Amino acid sequence: MQEGTRLAAVDLGSNSFRLEIGRIEHGQFFRTEYLKETVRQGNGLDPDRNLTPEAMQRGWDCLARFGERLAGFGAAEVRAVATQTLREARNRVEFLKPANKLLGFQIDVISGREEARLIYQGVAQALPHGDERRLVVDIGGRSTELILGQGLEPSQMESYRVGSVAWSSRYFADNQFTKRAFEMAEIAAKAVLDEALNTYRRDAWDVAYGSAGTVNAVADALAAAGWPTGYVSREGLDWLQDKLLSAQSADRLRLMGVREDRRAIIGGGLSVLRAVFDLLEIDQMQQTTGGLRHGLLFDLMGATQDQSDVRERSVQRLATKFGTNTAHGLRVGKVASHLLAQLQGSALKPQSLPEDPLAERMLRKLEWAARLHDIGSHISHSDYHKHGAYILDNADAMGFTLPELHKLSLLVLGHRGKLRKLDVDFEDELFVQQLLCLRLAVILCHARRDPDLDGLTLTRAGHANSFSLDWRAGWAQAFPQSAHLLREEVLAWQKTPWSLSLSKG
């Protein structure tokens, strides 16, 4: 990036919203401003997992202030993400529409594994280069991320639904610190984290690092009391729990190093951290300054692996895990891309499509959908498109935001069957083009071999919301089954705001 370029990262956490701003100087990012507000959205989920109006308003008020500070920034200079609370919230779209407008930038709700990847990148960039095997622990408000890695590369990543805000609300709801409450909180945290034992066992890492709010709060409290700065030990955790039990309540807790905004959630955070130490046999954890925001900033700088490469690996992982037909997926993707290139302009060749950034994104997502269109086939042959859509809607795929995965799931769901039952926005022309090209490609590849595309042309018809598929003379007679399926496709589009017409040849 050019010298002096401004960058900003926004992290919508379950406890706090954070904004970090800086500039590129001598190839490095230097912070110029850091804003943090305790929003506690994680406490604002009702029993039906909807954000309450009060929780949404707190978030909007904060984002309006952040948005004023970001006025003048370009879209390529800002990355904003939301984590576990908005992953869980059933009404997140209701919150995000005003939130995007107030902030002035798109807010991406990221999956747990994508959050873990970004956390590791942020931590790794802040540490000296070396060959040590690292365990990185990030205890947030409603989730805990565990990552194994070496150097700049994470190897194992997972996100668990346990965090300081959630555990404080559940086990310390009255702000009272009792021995029984800590015991129950730790037992519950271990039950959630128990499956981590096989992957994150003690012989899989050399050094444990702690990132973000809970670890920083505990490390700061220990340092203020004279414990070694920058470290958390088992003995230190025991000492801190004794101090909380002596205070008996968060309201009466007076401990140097524990900020006012952390007192209400220190009990839940401490119980989760103690559970992590016990389960993973950690004796000492080193505090680190890197984290999610820094991973976002390094992604913006291009210092980490290209985002499309990360998503490519996720698509390949899903395809392998669910045993898709690789050759057929690539075949469908090739045909769909060819048709999309025709739609984008009759003179546009498929190989030149990526020169347009928007077209490149459309092409990549279409190819990914094609490769994954039969991902549900091992569950059910007749309804595999429905199962495939469910898998993608619930997958934890690195590099993808949840809305991106949902768009992929809609393409997979809609690649066959009735269109009128799809819960999609048919006013989104780009998505409609992708959907049409994918459906036509699946039809043309129905025999599981490369189709004859010579003289087959897909264009926009003369009037609005219309497409036309033309073929050379004799094509329909040469491929009667394909022609029949295409005529059925014309009928399917008649029940949408769009229409498809076929060649008279």
N, C-alpha and C positions, 0 to 999 in steps of 0.2 A: 504494500500500500504506500501511497505517497506520504512524504514527510509532512507532519502536521494534520493529517486526517483525523477528524473527530469520530469517536465511536462511543456507543452507549449500550448497556445491557440492563434489562429490566427483569426482575425475578419476582413473580407473584407467588410467594410461599404461603403455607397454611397459617403461619404466625405473623410474618412480616412481609411487606412489599419493599423491595430494594431497587435503587437506581444507581448505577455506577457509570461515570462519564470520564473520558480521558482522551489523550491524543497519542498519535504514533510519533515517537521521537527516536531516531537512530535505529529504526526497525523494532523498537520495543513499545509496549503500551505503558503509558504513565497516567495514573489516576489524577484527575483535576477536581473531581467532585463526587461525593458519595452521600446519597439520601436514603434514609431508612425510616419506615413508619410501621408501628405495631398495629396491624389491621385485625388480626385474629379471625380471619375468615374460616379457619378450621373449626372454630366454635360455633359457626353460623349455619351448620347443616342440621336440618330438622330430622325427625325420625324417618321421613320418607326420602332422605338424602337430597333435599332441595335447599338451596341457599335461602335464608330468610331475607325479607326486604331490608332489614337493618344491616345484615352482613353485606348485601350487595351495595347498599348506600355507602358503607364505610370504604369499600373497595373503589367505588366510583369517585368518591371525594379525594382519595389518595391519588388515583390515576389522573384526575384533573390537574392536580398540582404537579405531578410528574410531566404531564403533557405540556404544561406551560414552560417548563424548563427545557423540554426537547424541541420547542418551536425552532424551525430553521434546519433541523437535521434531515438528511435524506434517508430514503427507505433502506438503502444499502448500508447505512451507518448505525442502525438500531436493530436490536433483536430483543424481543419480549417473549417470555415463556411463562406458563402457569403449570403448577405441579399437582400434587395429590388431591387437594380439596376440589379443584375444578375437574380433575379426572373423575372424581366420585359424583359431583353435583349433577343431578338429572336435569336441572334447569340452567346449565351453564351457558347455553346459547342466549338465554334471556339476559344473563349478566354480560356476556362478551360483546354483544352488538353495541350497547352504549359504551362499554369499556374501550373498545377499539377506537371509537370516535373521540372519546375524551383523551386518550393517550396520544392519538394521532398516528398510531402504528398498529399493525396486525399483531394480536396476541396469540401465540401458538400454545395449545395445550399438548404437552409432550407426555409420552409413555414413561413408565417407570424405568425401563432399561435405557431409554434415551436420556433421561435425567441422570442415570448412573454413569453413562458414557461421558456426558458433559462434565459431571463432577470430577471424574478421574482426569480428564484433560486439564481441567483447571488446577487440580492438585499437582499433577505431574509437571506442568509448566512452572510451578512455583518451587519445585524441589531440584536439588542438584542432580545432574545426569549420573546414572549409575546402573549396575546390573542387579541391584537388590530386588527381591520379589516383594511386592507391596500389597498390603491389605488396607483399603481405604473404607472408612466407616463415616457415613453422613446421616445423623439423626435429625430429621426435620420435624415439622409440626404434626404431620399425619402419616409420614412414611419414613422408612429407614433404608438407605441404599448401601449395599455391600459390594465392593469391587476388588478383584484381584488383577494385578497388572505388573508389568516390568517396563521400565523406561517410559516411553510415551504411549505404549500400547496396552489397553485393558484386555484381559483374556476371559474373565468371568464377571458378569454383572447381574444383579438382581435387586428388586425393590420389594419391600415388605410393608404391609399396612399396619405399622406401629410407629408412634411418634410422641413427642412431648405434649403437644396440645391435646391429642386424642386420649392419651393415657392420663393426663391431669384431669380432664373432664370426666373420665370414667371412674378413676380410682381415688382422686383427690378433689371431688366436685365441691366439697364444702371448705376447701383450702386447709383441711386438717391433715397434719402429718402424724400418722400412727405406724407402729411396727407392723400391724396387720395389713394396713393399706399398702405398704411397701412390699410385703411378702406376696400379696395377691397380684400386685402390678407386675412384679418380676416373673411370677409363675405364668401369667397371661402373656407377657412379652416373649418368654422362652417358648411357649406353645406356638406362637406365630413364627418365630425365628428358627424353630427346631430343624426345619428342612435344610437350613444353611449349613448344618454340621458336616455333611459329606463333601460339599464343594469348598468350604472355607476352613477346613480343618487346620490344625496348628502346623502341620508339616508342609502346607501349601504356600506359606509366606514367611518372610524374614522380619519385616518391620511393619507395625501397625500405625496408620495415620488416621487422625480424626479431623473432620471438616464440619463447618457450619455451626449453627446456633448452640445446640446442647453441649457439644464437646468444648466449644469456645467458652461458654458460660461456666462450665465445670472447671476448665483449666484456669480461667481468670480468678475464680473463687479460691482455688488451691494456691495459686501464685500469691494472691493477696495475703494468704495466711502463712506464707513462708515456705511452701512446698516448691520443688524445682520448677522454674518457669518453662512453660511450653510443653509440659508433660502431664499425663493423667495416669495414676497408678491404682492398683487394687486397694492399697492402704489409704490412698487419698479419697477414693470413693467411700470407703467405710467411715472415714473421718467426716466427710461431708454429710453422709446420711445421719450420723450421730448429731451433727449440728442442727439438721432439720428436725429431727425428733425432739431435741431439746427446746427448739423454738415452738413446737407443737402446731403452728399454723403459719401459712404464707404471710398473713398480715403482720405477724409478730417477728418474722425473720429479719434480723439485722446482721448481715454478713458482708464484710468488705469484698468487693469484686462481683457481687450479684446485683445487677441493675434492677431498677424498679420494674421494668417491663418483663423481666424474667422470673420474678418471684412466684407468680401464679402458675407457672408451668415447669418450675425447676424440679418438683417432685416427680412428675411424669417422665421428664427427660432423664433424670438420674436413675430411675428404676429401669428404663430401657437400656441405658448405658451399662448398668451393672449386669443386666441379663446378657448383653453382648460379650462383656468381659468373661463371664462364667462359661457361656456356651463355646466360645472360640478360644478359650484358654489364653486370654491376653493378660500379660503381667503389667505391661506399660504401653501407653499409646502416646504418640507424638502429635502435638497440635500443629496444624498447617494453615497457612493463610489462603490457599487456593480453594476454589469451590465452583459451584454452578455458574455464577456470573462470569468468572474468569474463563470457564470453558466456552461460554457464549462469545466472549470477546475474542478468544483465540480462533474460534470458528469464523468470526467476522474478518479477522486478519488473514485467514487462509493458512494459519499455522498448523492446523490439524488436518486430518485426512479430508479430502473433498467430500462434501455432504452426499453427492450423488453416488460416490463409491460406497459410503456407509450404507445407504439405502439399497444399493445393488447387492451388497452382502446379505442384508436382511431378507431381500426377496429370494436369494439363492438358498438361504437357510430354511425359509418357510417351504420352498419348493422341495427341498431335500427331505425335510421332516415329514411332510405329508405325501411324499411319493408322487408328485405330479409327473405327467408325461413330458419330459423335457423337449424332445424333438417336436412334438405336436404344439407345445406352447410357443416355441420359437417360430414355427411355421405360421401359426395364427398371428403372432406379433408382426411378422414380416409383411403379411398380407394387409393387416390392419394399418400398419404404418404407410404402406403404399397408397392405400385409399385415403388416409388422412392427408398425405402430401398432395393428392389430387384436389381434395377439398380446399386446401390452403391456397391453391392457385394452379391453374392448368399447366403453367410453365415451370412449376416448382418440382424439382426432382427430390425423391426421398433422402438422398445423401446430402442435399443442400438444406434440408429442413432445419437442422440444428443451428444454422446461422442466426435464426430469429430466437431470442431467449424464451419468449412465450411459447413458440412452436416447439422448441426443444423440450420444455417441461411437459407440454401436452404429449409429445412423442414418447418420452420416457415413461410417463404414467400409463399410457396406452400399452406400451410393450410389457410393463410389469403386470398389468391386468391380464394381458393375453397369456403370459407365462404362468399366472396363478388362477386362470379361469376354471380349471378343473381340480382345484385344491381340495374340494370336498368330495371327490369321487370315491374315495376309500370308505366314506361313511355311508353314502347312498348314491346309487347310479341315477335314479329317477329325479331326485331332488338335490343333486350335488351342488347346483348353483346356490341354493339356499344355505346349505351347510358351509360352502366356501365363503359366502358373505359373512356368516356368523363368525367363522374363524378369523377373518381379517378385522372385523369390528372389535374383536376381543384379543387380538394379537398384541404382543409387546415387542414391536419392531424398532430397532435402533435407526435413527435418522429420520423417522416419520413422525409428524404430528398426528394427533388423534383425528382431526378433520381430514387429513390426507389419507389416512387408513380408511376412513369412512367412505371417501370418494372411491377408493379402490374397491371397497366392499360393494358399493352400489353398481360399479361396472361389472363386477363378477356376478352379482345377483341379476343384473339386467341383460347379461349376454345371451340369454335364451328366455323363452316363455313370454307371458303377457306383459306388455309395457304399461298398460293403464293402472296396474296394481302397484307399480313402483312409486315409492314415496320420494320422488326427486323433483328438482326445480327444472321444469322443461323450458324455462326462460333463460337458463344458462346455456347459451349456444355452444360454447366450447365443450361443455360436458356432453351435450346432445351429439355433437360431431364425434367425440370419442366413443360414445355408446353405439352410434350407428355403425361406425367403422369396425368396432369389435364384433357386433352381431353379424354384419355382412361377412367378416373374415371367418367366423366360426361356421357359417353356412357354406362358404366357398371351400372350406377345408374339411367338409363333413366326411369325405372319403379317406381322411388321414393321409393325404398325399398333396404335393404341391399342385395348386389349381392352375388352370390355363387362364392367365390374366390378359392375354394379348387382345387388345381392342376393348377391354372392359374399363369404363371410365365413370367415376363418381364426381358429380358436380352439383353446385347449387342450381336449382331450377329458376325459371324466370320470375316467379313471384315469391313473396316472403314465406319463410318457414317450409320450404320445399327443397327436396333433393331429387336428383335424377341419376339413375344407374343405366348406362347405355352399353350395349354389347354389339359385337360385329355380327354380320349376317351369318346365320348358321350356328352361332354359339349355343342358343337354346336347344337346338335339335341335337347338337353334339353332347350336351350335358343336361338331359331332361330332368334329372333329380335336383340338380342345383337350381335350374330355372323354376321348378315347382316350389322349392323352399323359398326362393326369392319372391315369388308371387304371394306366398303366405306372409312374408315379411311386410309386403306392401299393406296387407290388411291389418297387421299389428300396429303400424304407424298411423293408420287412419283413426285410431282411438286415442291419439295424442294431439297436441297443438301443431304437430309437424306431419308432413306427408312425404312419401317416397313413391316415385314413378319409375317404371321400367321401360327399356327400349322396346320399340315396336318391331324390331328386326327379328 
